[in-house]
Amino acid sequence: MLKRILGDLAKVEGVNAAAIVGRDGFIIEHVANIQVDVDALGAMASTSVGTSEAMGIELGKGTFEQVLVELEKGPIMLSLISANEILAIVAEHGANIGRIRYEVKKNKDRIAAAL
């Protein structure tokens, strides 16, 4: 079920990969349309979320929900699914971020239930 949901996210125009990452940085499940170093993605996603959470606390902005990293060759979006799992989306340059955010929000509960 989880692989199917990630597969649906990976079919969204501009999405190259979708992965569920544990807080420990290990990949739980992933689907990719391109070659992606998923182990590196998992480790960096976990670290990025931890840093973003700390920033939210230190600046009094509340709990972490989502971070978007805009890079030269495309964005990476990290969303907290549960206390222990992160959804990482790797997209290509020019991808419709609004559409991707909508699909992530729409499928968040389905992903959590499949975990």
SVG drawing of the C-alpha trace seen along z (x, -y; Angstrom):
<svg xmlns="http://www.w3.org/2000/svg" viewBox="-7 -34 32 36">
<polyline fill="none" stroke="black" stroke-width="0.4" points="0.0,0.0 2.8,-2.4 4.7,-1.8 1.5,-2.4 0.9,-5.8 4.5,-6.8 4.1,-5.7 1.1,-7.9 3.1,-10.9 5.9,-10.0 3.5,-10.3 2.8,-13.9 4.3,-16.0 7.8,-17.1 8.3,-14.7 11.4,-12.5 11.3,-10.6 9.2,-10.1 10.5,-8.4 9.5,-7.7 12.5,-8.2 12.7,-7.3 14.0,-9.7 17.2,-7.6 17.8,-8.5 17.1,-5.1 14.7,-4.7 11.5,-2.9 10.2,-2.9 10.8,-4.8 9.9,-5.1 12.1,-6.9 11.8,-7.9 15.5,-8.8 18.7,-7.5 18.7,-8.9 21.1,-8.1 18.3,-7.2 20.6,-6.5 22.1,-10.0 18.6,-11.4 17.5,-9.7 20.4,-10.8 20.2,-14.4 16.4,-14.5 16.6,-13.4 19.3,-16.0 17.4,-18.8 14.2,-18.1 16.0,-18.0 17.7,-21.3 14.4,-22.9 12.7,-21.7 15.4,-23.2 15.1,-26.5 11.3,-26.6 11.7,-26.0 14.6,-28.5 12.7,-31.2 9.4,-30.5 7.7,-29.6 6.2,-26.3 6.5,-22.8 7.9,-21.7 5.5,-20.7 7.3,-21.1 10.4,-22.5 11.1,-23.3 14.7,-23.5 14.9,-25.3 18.0,-24.2 19.4,-25.1 18.2,-21.8 15.0,-21.4 13.4,-21.5 13.3,-19.0 10.3,-19.0 10.3,-17.4 7.1,-16.9 6.6,-15.3 4.1,-12.4 4.3,-11.3 6.6,-11.7 8.9,-9.2 8.5,-9.4 9.3,-12.0 8.1,-12.2 10.8,-13.4 9.9,-14.6 12.6,-15.2 11.4,-17.3 12.8,-18.7 13.4,-22.3 10.2,-24.1 7.9,-21.6 4.6,-23.0 5.3,-23.2 1.7,-24.1 0.4,-20.9 3.0,-18.9 2.1,-20.4 -1.5,-19.7 -0.8,-16.1 1.3,-15.7 -1.4,-17.2 -4.1,-15.1 -2.1,-11.8 -0.6,-12.5 -3.2,-10.6 -3.1,-7.7 0.6,-7.4 0.4,-7.6 -2.2,-4.8 -0.1,-2.6 2.9,-2.9"/>
</svg>
